[in-house]
Each structure stands twice: as C-alpha cells, then as structure tokens.
Amino acid sequence: MEQQVKEDWIINDKNIFGFSQDINLPLFSIQYNILCQLKNIKISSISDYLGAKIDTTQEMRFAKTLTIQKVLKDLLSFDPFKQSAFNCSIILSYLQQFLFKEYSRESHNNILTFLEYEKQYNSLLDRFLLSNIDTDEQDFIKAELTLCDNLITELDKPIYNVIVFLNEVSDKPCGFKKNLINSIDKRKKFLEQREIETEPKVKALFRFIDFLHSSIKNFKQYDELLKELHNLDIERNKLSPRKNFKDKLEYDKIQAVKKDKFQVIKENIIQPIQDKANELNICDLNKTETLWNWNISEISNLKENFSQRDLSEIFRHKRKYLEYRTETNGEFFFVLSFFFDELDEVLKELFDYFKETEHNEFEAFETKAISVNDISGVVKLFQHGNKKVTLPNSFLNRSHIQKKTNIKPLPPQQIAIQKPESPEPRQGNNTDHSEQIKKLRTIWLADPKITVEDFIQKGIVKGLWNENLNIITARGSLYGTGKTMLGSIFIAFKGWAISNNIDSKKVGIVFCNVFNVDIKKATNEPYKAFSSGNSKTVTEIRRAFGIQNS
C-alpha cells in the first residue's frame, strides 16, 4: 500500500534531536523496517499501527545482516526480546526509553538539560559565530528559539505520549517528552532574557514603542476615567484642608474616590508600561535619568553610522511613537509624567535627526517651560500640574528674593534644564570623579587598553554603576553585583588594564572604596571575591568592555 502511517507516528523522522549518525541511523533503520513490514497491511489509525505484529528477526531490506533485534542489541544496547514477533507498540516503547537515556547522558546539544545548556551556552555561541560569518549573539538566540519551537512541535506528536494497554496512546507524556519540555521551557526563558539583555538599546526602545503603539486602543478605553481623575485633582486643589474642617472632610472624600479610580489606571495603564520598561531594561524606573544615560550612546552611534536599510525602521517607529503620544495623554498627569518627559527627550534626540522638515514633531505633547518672575509663581504652577518653569537671572540676586510665609511645602519637583549641544550622560549629585580616578590609577597599567576615565564612563553607560559610582546592578544580573562584579572586573581586566602581578587584596580595597561597597570588619576574608571572580560574570564583563584577550 502507499504510505498509510502518518508522520506523527514516526520518532525523530527529521532528526530534530540532533543525533549523530551512529545513533540516528539505528533509529531510522528500526522504524523503516517496521514500515516495510506494514506495506501490505491496512492501517487506519494509530491503534492499528501500534497493534501491528512486527517480526524483529526479519532482515532489513537495505542491510541484509541487520534485524530490528540486532540493531536494538548491538547499536542501542537493548536486548529485550526472547521471541521474534511483537506488537509495534512494544518496540516503540523501547525507543522512548532509549530517547530518555540519551537525554540523560547530556551529550546532544539539541536536547540538553537546562543546567547543562546554561553551562555550555558560551561555547555553543562561539561555535555558531565561527561557522556563521557576519552574525552576532542576537542571531544565535533567534536560531536557538526557532529550534526550541521546532522541538516543541516534534514533541506534540502522539508517538511521544505513554503507550498504554490495548495499543492506545494516552494524554500523558512519556518520561523523555515530559522532562525535555521542562528543559526547553527554561531554555526559552533564559534565551528571551539574554535577547533583551544583549539587544542593542535602540532595538529595545523600538520594541517598547511597538508595545505602546499596540496598547493605544486598550489605554484609550480609560479616557473618561482619566478625565474624572483630572477633574478630581482640580477640585481637590481648591481646598485648604489644613485651614478648615469642612475643606478637610471634602478633601478626604475626594481622596477616597480618587484612590479607587486611580487603582484601575494603575493596574491597566501604569503597571503594564512599567513592567514592559523593566522587561526590556530600557532604564532604571527609580532613576528616570537613566533613560538618557543608558541609551544616548547607542543613539549617537546610530546617527553617525546608520545605513539606508535602517531608515524604514526608524521612520516606522517615529510614526508609531508620535501617534501614541498624540492619541494618549491622560496617564501623564500621574506617576509616569517624568518618565515620559525623559523618554520624549531621548527619542527626540534620535528622531529629530531623521526628520525632513524643521517642524518640531514633538511640539503637540512635549512639556513647555513657563516663565515666572518669583518663587511663588513656581509654587502655583507646580500646584496646577506644571513641571517645567524658567526663572529670570535676577532671581539669583539675593536683593530680589522676598521672604514668603504662605507657601505650601511641595515634594521635590523636576525643573527643566537646557540640554548641552552634544549629548552627554546626565549627571547626578556628585559627578566629580577626580579622587576616584586617582585611586584607580594606582592599580592601572601604565599603557592600558582602556583609560580609567573611559572605564568609569562605560560602566555608567552599561548600567553597572550610576554617576555617583554606586553599583546599580541587581542580584541575578549578568554582571553580578557588589564585590562579585568588582572581583570579576579585576579578573577580566588583568593584563588588559590592570597588572597581572598586583595583589588581589589591594585591588579589592581600591575597588570597594571607589564604588562605595561596604566591607564588614568581622568578615574573615572580605576580599575573597577578587581572587578568582565568577567565570560567567567574567565572560560577560569581557564582552561588555570589548576585551578580546586578557
């Protein structure tokens, strides 16, 4: 008969598991021999297929010296048969066991356990880059994610489920399928996180824009609620709860109503935006200036080195962002206002370069600075939701400052400051690094591959520390945190920027002092992390700083 056996009933027919020939050929041979024996038998269902009698001693058509029995015994190390004829289901059950055995050996790249895959990740990446010219880690990750999807598609076949009595397949996965799916799920999460962490910052910003644009319809359904909240703010600001009990009662009433309404906005607009920003690692939400500092370097690089093929993607995302910002605005009266002010500025730095007219495309929604003459004017504007003001130069003259006693205290507010002509990282409270630079130079090579100044600046751009040289990486970061990260930097920089022969304790003292890491005096070996580093972290540090050899 023409082939009646479905592809879904064949194990590893396209060798998606990546077995070598000495393993895949026996698997193929056994199943091919089964198909040959079933050629003239009517097979209408998988139950017919599993229940068919197979002669395990019959010689194979293309290899007269081989039989199913011999292949199982000699090549796959199975010797289960004491008779010649068995249901096909018995043979396939043994093949399922064989697959689990190969998975447990952790010697096939496509079906590694997750722990082994994580351990071999860098070597798999290096192998891919060597055999695929003009590719990078992002290409490798995409290829690996595609492989994961293909593996899941293969494992969806019923032949990888437990074969039960009466030659049926159950809904329960066999041991091989169950465990490999667990490994693939963890592998995919790991790869997706790597994709985000290694993705160029501009690409991450574009993905964030895609998310915002796709959310327009969802966010706009809350427009009426946003208007209500805004109106409640206006009513509340008319009250003086500290002066009059009636105002206090009304104020509390408004606050209670506002709290419930705001929770809806928080859950459906604010939190999703914050979650996506965190997922894509475009900034530290606790420090909105990092939107500029973490992204401006790559934006400047794109402006200097773009190609013709980049333009369509840039124009597409500019259109999407402008559409989002003009069609949605209510949420910016709330906790995301400063975030979007910063996002507007960093994206304007990019998109303004790629515009064909002098028109300010951000004018419709960007916050305008309002001119005021004295501090009371500033307070009034802040109370009405304005975040950007300008003051006359004469304000700095003490003779023009009048004492005000009726001004209500406000939380810290953002004052607009004109950005320098050429994009520079935004500064924190303490940007004079001269003392720290002196200390680092005591451990630096005379002719290093990177200067101390560039090292500090690159660490800021990469998000390892902030402008005050406080480490800002989180626990579980690719680069580690605290002494673990600093120790790995030392190991990565040995022979490249720091002497090979310097005492690790001396380096530890300098690094911990410069980067404000507290050392507990009671610790027996406070600088142990500097003696060896963490191998995975060292690899990531080398990649981050472009260290070819150490």
C-alpha positions as CSV (number, residue, x, y, z in Angstrom):
1,M,0.0,0.0,0.0
2,E,1.0,3.6,-0.3
3,Q,2.2,5.0,3.0
4,Q,-0.7,4.8,5.5
5,V,1.5,5.5,8.5
6,K,1.3,9.2,9.4
7,E,4.4,11.4,10.0
8,D,3.1,12.0,13.6
9,W,3.7,8.3,14.3
10,I,7.4,8.4,13.4
11,I,10.0,9.2,16.0
12,N,12.6,11.9,15.1
13,D,12.0,11.5,11.4
14,K,13.8,14.8,10.6
15,N,16.5,14.3,13.3
16,I,15.3,17.4,15.2
17,F,17.0,16.0,18.3
18,G,20.4,16.4,16.5
19,F,21.7,12.8,17.0
20,S,24.9,11.8,15.4
21,Q,24.7,9.2,12.6
22,D,25.7,6.3,14.8
23,I,22.5,7.0,16.9
24,N,20.1,8.3,14.3
25,L,20.7,5.6,11.7
26,P,19.7,2.8,14.0
27,L,16.5,4.7,15.0
28,F,15.7,5.3,11.3
29,S,16.5,1.6,10.4
30,I,14.2,0.2,13.0
31,Q,11.3,2.4,12.0
32,Y,11.9,1.9,8.3
33,N,11.9,-1.9,8.7
34,I,8.6,-1.6,10.6
35,L,7.1,0.4,7.7
36,C,8.3,-2.1,5.2
37,Q,6.6,-4.9,7.1
38,L,3.4,-3.0,7.2
39,K,3.4,-2.2,3.5
40,N,0.6,-4.6,2.6
41,I,-1.4,-4.3,5.8
42,K,-4.3,-1.9,6.2
43,I,-3.5,0.8,8.8
44,S,-6.4,3.1,9.5
45,S,-5.4,4.5,12.9
46,I,-2.6,4.8,15.3
47,S,-4.1,1.9,17.2
48,D,-3.8,-0.3,14.1
49,Y,-0.2,0.9,13.8
50,L,0.7,0.2,17.4
51,G,-1.1,-3.2,17.4
52,A,0.5,-4.5,14.2
53,K,2.7,-7.6,14.6
54,I,6.4,-7.0,13.7
55,D,9.0,-9.7,13.1
56,T,12.1,-8.5,14.9
57,T,14.3,-11.2,13.3
58,Q,13.4,-10.2,9.7
59,E,16.4,-8.9,7.7
60,M,16.3,-5.3,6.7
61,R,15.9,-4.5,3.0
62,F,19.0,-2.3,2.7
63,A,21.2,-4.2,5.1
64,K,20.8,-8.0,4.9
65,T,22.8,-8.7,8.0
66,L,20.7,-6.4,10.2
67,T,17.4,-7.1,12.0
68,I,15.4,-5.0,14.5
69,Q,16.6,-7.3,17.2
70,K,20.2,-7.0,16.3
71,V,20.1,-3.2,16.0
72,L,18.5,-2.9,19.4
73,K,21.0,-5.2,20.9
74,D,24.3,-4.1,19.2
75,L,23.8,-0.5,18.4
76,L,21.3,0.7,21.0
77,S,22.4,-1.6,23.8
78,F,18.9,-3.0,24.3
79,D,18.2,-6.8,24.3
80,P,14.6,-7.1,25.3
81,F,13.4,-9.9,23.0
82,K,13.2,-13.6,23.7
83,Q,10.8,-14.2,20.8
84,S,10.6,-12.8,17.2
85,A,7.1,-11.4,16.8
86,F,5.9,-8.4,18.9
87,N,3.4,-5.6,18.6
88,C,4.8,-2.4,17.2
89,S,3.9,-0.7,20.4
90,I,6.5,-2.7,22.4
91,I,9.3,-1.7,20.0
92,L,8.3,1.9,20.1
93,S,8.1,1.9,23.9
94,Y,11.7,0.7,24.0
95,L,12.6,3.5,21.6
96,Q,11.0,6.0,24.0
97,Q,13.2,4.6,26.8
98,F,16.2,4.9,24.6
99,L,15.4,8.6,23.9
100,F,15.2,9.3,27.7
101,K,18.6,7.5,28.1
102,E,20.2,9.8,25.5
103,Y,18.6,12.9,27.1
104,S,20.0,11.9,30.5
105,R,23.5,11.5,29.0
106,E,23.6,15.3,28.3
107,S,25.7,14.8,25.2
108,H,23.4,16.0,22.4
109,N,23.2,19.8,22.1
110,N,19.6,20.0,21.0
111,I,18.2,18.0,24.0
112,L,20.5,19.1,26.8
113,T,19.1,19.5,30.3
114,F,18.7,23.2,31.2
115,L,21.6,23.3,33.7
116,E,23.9,21.7,31.1
117,Y,22.7,24.1,28.4
118,E,23.3,27.1,30.6
119,K,26.8,25.8,31.3
120,Q,27.6,25.2,27.6
121,Y,25.9,28.4,26.4
122,N,29.1,30.4,25.7
123,S,30.8,27.5,23.8
124,L,27.6,26.9,21.7
125,L,27.6,30.6,20.9
126,D,31.2,30.7,19.9
127,R,30.7,27.6,17.7
128,F,27.8,29.3,16.0
129,L,29.7,32.5,15.4
130,L,32.6,30.7,14.0
131,S,30.5,28.7,11.5
132,N,28.2,31.6,10.5
133,I,30.0,34.6,9.1
134,D,28.7,38.1,10.0
135,T,26.4,37.0,12.8
136,D,26.2,38.0,16.4
137,E,24.6,36.8,19.6
138,Q,21.2,38.1,18.6
139,D,21.3,35.8,15.5
140,F,22.3,32.9,17.6
141,I,19.5,33.5,20.1
142,K,16.9,33.7,17.2
143,A,18.2,30.4,15.8
144,E,18.0,28.7,19.3
145,L,14.5,30.0,19.9
146,T,13.5,28.6,16.5
147,L,15.0,25.3,17.4
148,C,13.0,25.3,20.7
149,D,9.8,25.9,18.8
150,N,10.6,23.1,16.4
151,L,11.4,20.7,19.3
152,I,8.0,21.5,20.9
153,T,6.3,20.9,17.5
154,E,8.1,17.5,17.3
155,L,7.1,16.6,20.9
156,D,3.5,17.4,20.1
157,K,3.3,14.1,18.1
158,P,1.2,11.5,19.9
159,I,4.0,9.0,19.5
160,Y,5.8,10.7,22.4
161,N,3.0,10.0,24.8
162,V,2.8,7.0,27.0
163,I,1.6,3.9,25.1
164,V,-1.0,2.0,27.2
165,F,-2.8,-1.2,27.2
166,L,-4.8,-2.1,24.0
167,N,-2.3,-0.3,21.9
168,E,-3.5,3.3,22.6
169,V,-1.6,6.4,23.3
170,S,-2.6,8.3,26.4
171,D,-2.7,12.0,27.0
172,K,0.3,11.6,29.4
173,P,3.7,12.4,28.0
174,C,6.4,9.7,28.2
175,G,9.4,10.4,30.5
176,F,11.5,11.7,27.7
177,K,8.9,14.2,26.5
178,K,7.9,15.4,29.9
179,N,11.5,16.2,31.0
180,L,12.7,17.6,27.7
181,I,9.7,20.0,27.6
182,N,10.6,21.2,31.1
183,S,14.2,21.8,29.9
184,I,13.0,23.6,26.7
185,D,10.7,25.9,28.7
186,K,13.5,27.0,30.9
187,R,15.8,27.3,28.0
188,K,13.4,29.6,26.2
189,K,13.0,31.9,29.2
190,F,16.8,32.1,29.5
191,L,17.2,32.9,25.8
192,E,14.5,35.5,25.9
193,Q,16.1,37.2,28.8
194,R,19.5,37.1,27.0
195,E,17.9,38.5,24.0
196,I,16.7,41.5,26.0
197,E,20.0,41.9,27.9
198,T,22.2,41.7,24.7
199,E,19.8,43.5,22.4
200,P,21.1,46.9,21.2
201,K,19.5,49.7,23.3
202,V,17.9,51.3,20.3
203,K,16.2,48.0,19.4
204,A,14.9,47.7,22.9
205,L,13.5,51.3,22.7
206,F,11.8,50.3,19.4
207,R,10.3,47.3,21.0
208,F,9.0,49.5,23.8
209,I,7.4,51.8,21.2
210,D,5.8,48.8,19.5
211,F,4.2,47.9,22.8
212,L,3.0,51.4,23.4
213,H,1.5,51.7,19.9
214,S,-0.2,48.3,20.2
215,S,-1.8,49.5,23.5
216,I,-3.4,52.7,22.2
217,K,-6.9,51.1,21.9
218,N,-6.6,49.5,25.3
219,F,-5.4,52.6,27.1
220,K,-8.0,54.9,25.4
221,Q,-10.9,53.0,26.9
222,Y,-10.0,54.6,30.2
223,D,-10.0,58.2,28.8
224,E,-13.2,59.1,30.7
225,L,-11.8,57.8,33.9
226,L,-8.7,59.8,33.4
227,K,-10.7,62.9,32.9
228,E,-12.6,62.2,36.1
229,L,-9.3,61.9,38.0
230,H,-8.0,65.1,36.5
231,N,-11.2,66.9,37.5
232,L,-10.9,65.5,41.0
233,D,-7.4,66.9,41.2
234,I,-8.7,70.3,40.2
235,E,-11.4,70.2,42.9
236,R,-9.0,69.0,45.5
237,N,-6.5,71.8,44.8
238,K,-9.2,74.3,45.5
239,L,-9.5,73.1,49.1
240,S,-7.5,74.1,52.2
241,P,-7.7,71.1,54.5
242,R,-5.2,72.5,57.0
243,K,-7.3,75.6,57.5
244,N,-10.9,74.5,57.6
245,F,-12.6,71.3,58.8
246,K,-15.2,71.4,56.0
247,D,-12.4,71.5,53.5
248,K,-10.7,68.6,55.3
249,L,-13.8,66.5,55.1
250,E,-14.3,67.2,51.4
251,Y,-10.6,66.7,50.8
252,D,-10.7,63.2,52.4
253,K,-13.9,62.4,50.5
254,I,-12.2,63.2,47.2
255,Q,-9.1,61.3,48.1
256,A,-11.2,58.2,48.8
257,V,-12.9,58.4,45.5
258,K,-9.7,59.1,43.7
259,K,-7.9,56.2,45.3
260,D,-10.4,53.6,43.8
261,K,-10.4,55.2,40.4
262,F,-6.6,55.5,40.4
263,Q,-6.2,51.8,41.2
264,V,-7.9,51.0,37.9
265,I,-5.5,53.2,36.0
266,K,-2.5,51.8,37.8
267,E,-3.4,48.2,37.0
268,N,-4.4,48.8,33.4
269,I,-2.0,51.5,32.2
270,I,0.8,52.4,34.6
271,Q,1.8,48.9,35.7
272,P,1.9,47.4,32.2
273,I,4.1,50.3,31.0
274,Q,6.4,49.9,33.9
275,D,6.6,46.1,33.5
276,K,7.4,46.4,29.8
277,A,10.1,49.0,30.6
278,N,11.6,46.7,33.2
279,E,11.4,43.7,30.9
280,L,13.2,45.5,28.1
281,N,15.7,47.0,30.5
282,I,15.5,50.4,28.9
283,C,16.1,52.3,32.2
284,D,16.0,52.1,36.0
285,L,12.5,53.3,36.8
286,N,13.7,54.6,40.1
287,K,16.1,56.9,38.3
288,T,14.4,58.2,35.2
289,E,17.6,60.0,34.1
290,T,18.9,56.5,33.2
291,L,16.6,56.7,30.1
292,W,19.0,59.2,28.8
293,N,22.2,57.8,30.2
294,W,21.6,54.1,29.2
295,N,20.5,54.9,25.6
296,I,22.2,58.1,24.4
297,S,25.5,56.4,23.5
298,E,23.9,54.0,21.0
299,I,21.5,56.6,19.7
300,S,24.6,58.8,18.9
301,N,26.3,55.8,17.3
302,L,23.2,55.1,15.1
303,K,23.1,58.7,14.0
304,E,26.7,58.5,12.9
305,N,26.7,55.1,11.4
306,F,23.2,54.4,10.0
307,S,22.7,52.7,6.7
308,Q,19.9,53.1,4.1
309,R,18.2,49.9,5.3
310,D,17.9,51.4,8.8
311,L,15.7,54.3,7.6
312,S,12.4,52.4,7.2
313,E,12.6,51.0,10.7
314,I,13.5,54.4,12.2
315,F,10.7,56.2,10.3
316,R,8.2,53.5,11.2
317,H,8.9,53.7,14.9
318,K,8.9,57.5,14.8
319,R,5.4,57.5,13.3
320,K,4.3,54.9,15.9
321,Y,5.6,56.9,18.9
322,L,4.2,60.2,17.6
323,E,0.8,58.5,17.1
324,Y,0.9,57.1,20.6
325,R,1.8,60.4,22.3
326,T,-0.8,62.4,20.4
327,E,-3.6,59.9,20.9
328,T,-3.0,59.2,24.6
329,N,-2.1,61.7,27.2
330,G,-4.2,61.3,30.3
331,E,-1.9,58.9,32.1
332,F,0.9,61.6,32.1
333,F,-0.9,63.6,34.8
334,F,0.1,60.8,37.1
335,V,3.3,58.9,38.2
336,L,4.5,58.4,34.6
337,S,4.8,62.0,33.8
338,F,8.6,62.4,34.5
339,F,9.2,59.0,32.8
340,F,7.6,60.2,29.5
341,D,9.3,63.6,29.7
342,E,12.6,61.8,29.7
343,L,11.5,59.3,27.0
344,D,10.4,62.2,24.8
345,E,13.8,63.8,25.2
346,V,15.9,60.8,24.4
347,L,13.6,59.8,21.4
348,K,13.6,63.4,20.1
349,E,17.4,63.2,20.1
350,L,17.1,60.3,17.7
351,F,14.0,61.2,15.6
352,D,14.9,64.9,15.2
353,Y,18.0,63.8,13.3
354,F,15.8,61.8,10.9
355,K,13.2,64.4,10.0
356,E,12.8,66.1,6.7
357,T,11.4,69.5,7.8
358,E,12.2,72.0,10.5
359,H,8.8,71.4,12.2
360,N,9.0,70.3,15.8
361,E,7.2,66.9,15.6
362,F,7.1,66.7,19.4
363,E,5.5,70.1,19.9
364,A,1.9,68.8,20.3
365,F,2.7,66.9,23.5
366,E,6.1,67.9,24.9
367,T,6.0,69.8,28.2
368,K,6.7,73.6,27.7
369,A,8.7,75.6,30.2
370,I,6.6,78.5,31.5
371,S,8.4,81.7,32.5
372,V,7.7,83.1,36.1
373,N,9.2,86.0,38.0
374,D,9.5,84.6,41.5
375,I,9.3,81.5,43.6
376,S,5.6,81.9,44.4
377,G,4.9,81.7,40.7
378,V,6.9,78.4,40.7
379,V,4.8,77.0,43.5
380,K,1.5,78.0,41.9
381,L,2.5,76.3,38.6
382,F,3.6,73.2,40.4
383,Q,0.3,73.1,42.2
384,H,-1.5,73.1,38.9
385,G,0.5,70.3,37.4
386,N,3.1,72.2,35.5
387,K,6.5,70.6,35.8
388,K,8.8,72.9,33.8
389,V,9.4,76.6,34.6
390,T,12.1,79.2,33.9
391,L,13.2,81.9,36.3
392,P,14.9,85.2,35.3
393,N,18.6,85.5,36.0
394,S,17.8,88.3,38.5
395,F,16.2,85.6,40.7
396,L,19.7,84.6,41.8
397,N,20.4,88.0,43.2
398,R,19.7,88.0,46.9
399,S,18.3,91.5,46.9
400,H,15.4,90.3,44.7
401,I,14.4,87.4,47.0
402,Q,11.5,88.1,49.2
403,K,10.6,86.0,52.2
404,K,7.3,84.1,51.7
405,T,5.4,82.7,54.6
406,N,2.3,81.4,52.9
407,I,3.9,78.9,50.5
408,K,2.8,75.3,51.0
409,P,5.7,72.8,51.0
410,L,5.9,70.5,48.0
411,P,7.7,67.3,47.3
412,P,10.8,67.5,45.1
413,Q,9.9,68.6,41.5
414,Q,11.6,68.5,38.2
415,I,13.0,71.7,36.8
416,A,13.7,71.8,33.1
417,I,17.3,72.5,32.2
418,Q,18.5,73.1,28.7
419,K,20.5,70.1,27.4
420,P,24.0,70.6,26.1
421,E,24.5,70.7,22.3
422,S,26.3,67.4,22.2
423,P,24.5,64.5,24.1
424,E,26.3,63.7,27.4
425,P,25.2,61.4,30.2
426,R,23.0,63.1,32.7
427,Q,24.7,63.9,35.9
428,G,23.7,63.0,39.5
429,N,24.6,64.9,42.7
430,N,28.3,64.1,42.6
431,T,30.0,63.9,39.2
432,D,33.5,65.0,40.1
433,H,35.4,61.7,39.9
434,S,38.9,63.1,40.3
435,E,39.5,61.4,43.6
436,Q,38.2,58.1,42.5
437,I,40.3,58.4,39.2
438,K,43.4,58.9,41.3
439,K,42.8,55.8,43.3
440,L,42.0,53.6,40.3
441,R,45.3,54.8,38.6
442,T,47.2,53.3,41.5
443,I,46.2,49.8,40.2
444,W,46.0,50.6,36.5
445,L,48.7,49.7,33.9
446,A,50.9,52.4,32.5
447,D,49.7,51.6,29.0
448,P,46.2,50.2,29.4
449,K,43.7,49.2,26.7
450,I,41.1,51.4,28.4
451,T,41.7,54.6,30.4
452,V,40.3,55.0,33.9
453,E,38.0,57.8,32.7
454,D,36.6,55.6,29.8
455,F,36.2,52.7,32.2
456,I,34.1,54.8,34.6
457,Q,32.0,56.3,31.8
458,K,31.4,52.9,30.0
459,G,30.3,51.4,33.3
460,I,27.7,54.2,33.6
461,V,26.5,53.7,30.1
462,K,26.3,49.9,30.6
463,G,24.3,50.4,33.7
464,L,26.9,48.9,36.1
465,W,27.0,52.0,38.3
466,N,25.5,55.4,38.4
467,E,27.1,58.8,38.2
468,N,27.9,58.7,41.9
469,L,29.7,55.4,41.3
470,N,27.2,53.4,43.3
471,I,26.7,49.9,41.9
472,I,23.2,49.6,40.5
473,T,23.1,46.1,39.0
474,A,20.5,43.8,40.7
475,R,21.1,40.4,42.2
476,G,20.9,37.9,39.4
477,S,22.2,40.3,36.8
478,L,24.5,39.1,34.0
479,Y,27.3,41.2,35.5
480,G,26.7,40.2,39.1
481,T,26.6,42.9,41.8
482,G,28.8,44.2,44.6
483,K,32.1,42.5,45.2
484,T,31.2,39.7,42.9
485,M,31.0,42.1,40.0
486,L,34.1,44.0,41.0
487,G,36.1,40.9,41.5
488,S,35.1,39.7,38.0
489,I,36.1,43.0,36.5
490,F,39.5,42.6,38.1
491,I,39.9,39.1,36.7
492,A,38.7,40.3,33.2
493,F,40.9,43.3,33.2
494,K,44.2,41.5,34.3
495,G,46.8,42.1,31.7
496,W,44.4,44.3,29.7
497,A,44.1,47.3,32.0
498,I,45.3,46.1,35.4
499,S,48.7,44.4,36.1
500,N,48.7,40.6,36.2
501,N,51.0,40.6,39.3
502,I,49.1,43.0,41.5
503,D,47.9,41.8,44.9
504,S,44.1,41.0,44.7
505,K,43.5,42.4,48.2
506,K,45.0,45.8,47.1
507,V,42.6,45.8,44.1
508,G,39.7,44.9,46.4
509,I,40.4,47.7,48.7
510,V,40.6,50.3,45.9
511,F,37.6,49.0,44.0
512,C,35.4,48.8,47.1
513,N,36.4,52.3,48.2
514,V,35.8,53.8,44.7
515,F,32.5,52.1,44.2
516,N,31.2,52.6,47.7
517,V,31.0,48.9,48.7
518,D,30.8,48.4,52.5
519,I,33.2,45.9,53.9
520,K,32.2,44.2,57.1
521,K,35.1,44.2,59.5
522,A,34.1,40.9,61.1
523,T,34.4,39.1,57.7
524,N,37.5,36.7,57.7
525,E,38.2,37.1,54.0
526,P,36.5,40.3,52.9
527,Y,38.3,40.4,49.5
528,K,38.0,36.7,48.6
529,A,35.8,37.6,45.5
530,F,38.9,39.3,44.0
531,S,41.0,36.2,44.0
532,S,39.1,34.3,41.3
533,G,35.9,36.1,40.2
534,N,32.9,34.3,38.7
535,S,33.6,32.6,35.4
536,K,30.2,33.5,33.8
537,T,30.4,37.1,35.1
538,V,34.0,37.4,33.8
539,T,32.8,36.4,30.4
540,E,30.0,39.0,30.4
541,I,32.4,41.7,31.6
542,R,34.8,40.9,28.8
543,R,32.0,41.1,26.3
544,A,30.7,44.4,27.7
545,F,34.1,46.1,27.6
546,G,35.2,44.5,24.3
547,I,38.1,42.6,25.8
548,Q,39.5,40.2,23.2
549,N,42.1,38.7,25.4
550,S,43.4,39.2,28.9
